[in-house]
Amino acid sequence: MKLVQSIILALPFLQPTTALVGISWSVSDVPSTGLTELSFPMNVNSAPHETGFYFAQQFNFINQKDVGYTGLQPREDSNSKPVLHAAFSSFISGTKSSDENCIDGADGGAGVSCAVDIEGSYAHTYQLHINNTAGTTWVGTLIDSVSGSETRIGSYELPAGSGGIQGSQMGFVEYYPWNAQESHQCGDLPKTAVTFGYPVAEGYDGKLEKAYEYGDCVGKAGFETHYTADGVETSVGF
């Protein structure tokens, strides 16, 4: 699922949509060359251990129109242990990767998709960390904020001329099984929740706007949101 930053312009082209919630983030006073490192904290403690939801944050690179994204997807438990799926992708044409965790293409279009499954507690907050290692190469890493353990999600190389990460974009909550259905009932949406943490970039101030709902289930999906000490919590479903 790829969304554009301007929700006012995007809405007519996204309906009907499997994305239910949007949330805007920003980092203050980003230099013209962009950021070389950025982390998105995320907690899915109240999400069911079932495949279906995608909690994501998008980002733009200087000199590129299309986006990258990173996020978490719950999975069914394996051998009685909780499993989380972490993604790190680029929709930018010309993106390349030789990383074993990555494949060509993103949502059926241009780009690269990287992903990894981990056994990890849903109660922990995870940092979805993005950093530039050399030239136009970027690495996505999942960091458990409680245990400190780090798992490489993947890496990709953007086209020549690509700069650092721009200072604002948006994230979303999506229920992607609806992509395969001709129609869906908003009242059948499973209950879930996520806390989006404030974006972290050393030396900069990260901000989040209040989450909002959109798409064809506005007012029908049990949407709630509020600020917490850790960020913005939002829930949908029944």
Secondary structure in CASP SS format (residue, H / E / C, confidence):
PFRMAT SS
TARGET T0000
AUTHOR 0000-0000-0000
METHOD secondary structure of the structure
MODEL  1
M C 1.00
K C 1.00
L C 1.00
V C 1.00
Q C 1.00
S C 1.00
I H 1.00
I H 1.00
L H 1.00
A H 1.00
L H 1.00
P H 1.00
F H 1.00
L H 1.00
Q C 1.00
P C 1.00
T C 1.00
T C 1.00
A E 1.00
L E 1.00
V E 1.00
G E 1.00
I E 1.00
S E 1.00
W E 1.00
S E 1.00
V E 1.00
S C 1.00
D C 1.00
V C 1.00
P C 1.00
S C 1.00
T C 1.00
G C 1.00
L E 1.00
T C 1.00
E E 1.00
L E 1.00
S E 1.00
F E 1.00
P E 1.00
M E 1.00
N E 1.00
V C 1.00
N C 1.00
S C 1.00
A C 1.00
P C 1.00
H C 1.00
E C 1.00
T C 1.00
G C 1.00
F E 1.00
Y E 1.00
F E 1.00
A E 1.00
Q E 1.00
Q E 1.00
F E 1.00
N E 1.00
F E 1.00
I C 1.00
N C 1.00
Q C 1.00
K C 1.00
D C 1.00
V E 1.00
G E 1.00
Y E 1.00
T E 1.00
G E 1.00
L E 1.00
Q E 1.00
P E 1.00
R C 1.00
E C 1.00
D C 1.00
S E 1.00
N C 1.00
S C 1.00
K E 1.00
P C 1.00
V E 1.00
L E 1.00
H E 1.00
A E 1.00
A E 1.00
F E 1.00
S E 1.00
S E 1.00
F C 1.00
I C 1.00
S C 1.00
G C 1.00
T C 1.00
K E 1.00
S C 1.00
S C 1.00
D C 1.00
E C 1.00
N C 1.00
C E 1.00
I E 1.00
D E 1.00
G E 1.00
A E 1.00
D C 1.00
G C 1.00
G E 1.00
A E 1.00
G E 1.00
V E 1.00
S E 1.00
C E 1.00
A E 1.00
V E 1.00
D E 1.00
I E 1.00
E E 1.00
G C 1.00
S C 1.00
Y C 1.00
A C 1.00
H C 1.00
T C 1.00
Y E 1.00
Q E 1.00
L E 1.00
H E 1.00
I E 1.00
N E 1.00
N E 1.00
T E 1.00
A E 1.00
G C 1.00
T C 1.00
T E 1.00
W E 1.00
V E 1.00
G E 1.00
T E 1.00
L E 1.00
I E 1.00
D E 1.00
S C 1.00
V C 1.00
S C 1.00
G C 1.00
S C 1.00
E E 1.00
T E 1.00
R E 1.00
I E 1.00
G E 1.00
S E 1.00
Y E 1.00
E E 1.00
L C 1.00
P C 1.00
A C 1.00
G C 1.00
S C 1.00
G C 1.00
G C 1.00
I E 1.00
Q C 1.00
G C 1.00
S E 1.00
Q E 1.00
M E 1.00
G E 1.00
F E 1.00
V E 1.00
E E 1.00
Y E 1.00
Y H 1.00
P H 1.00
W H 1.00
N H 1.00
A H 1.00
Q C 1.00
E C 1.00
S C 1.00
H C 1.00
Q C 1.00
C H 1.00
G H 1.00
D H 1.00
L C 1.00
P C 1.00
K C 1.00
T E 1.00
A E 1.00
V E 1.00
T E 1.00
F E 1.00
G E 1.00
Y C 1.00
P C 1.00
V E 1.00
A C 1.00
E C 1.00
G C 1.00
Y C 1.00
D C 1.00
G E 1.00
K E 1.00
L E 1.00
E C 1.00
K C 1.00
A C 1.00
Y E 1.00
E E 1.00
Y C 1.00
G C 1.00
D C 1.00
C C 1.00
V C 1.00
G C 1.00
K C 1.00
A C 1.00
G C 1.00
F C 1.00
E E 1.00
T E 1.00
H E 1.00
Y E 1.00
T C 1.00
A C 1.00
D C 1.00
G E 1.00
V E 1.00
E E 1.00
T E 1.00
S E 1.00
V E 1.00
G C 1.00
F C 1.00
END
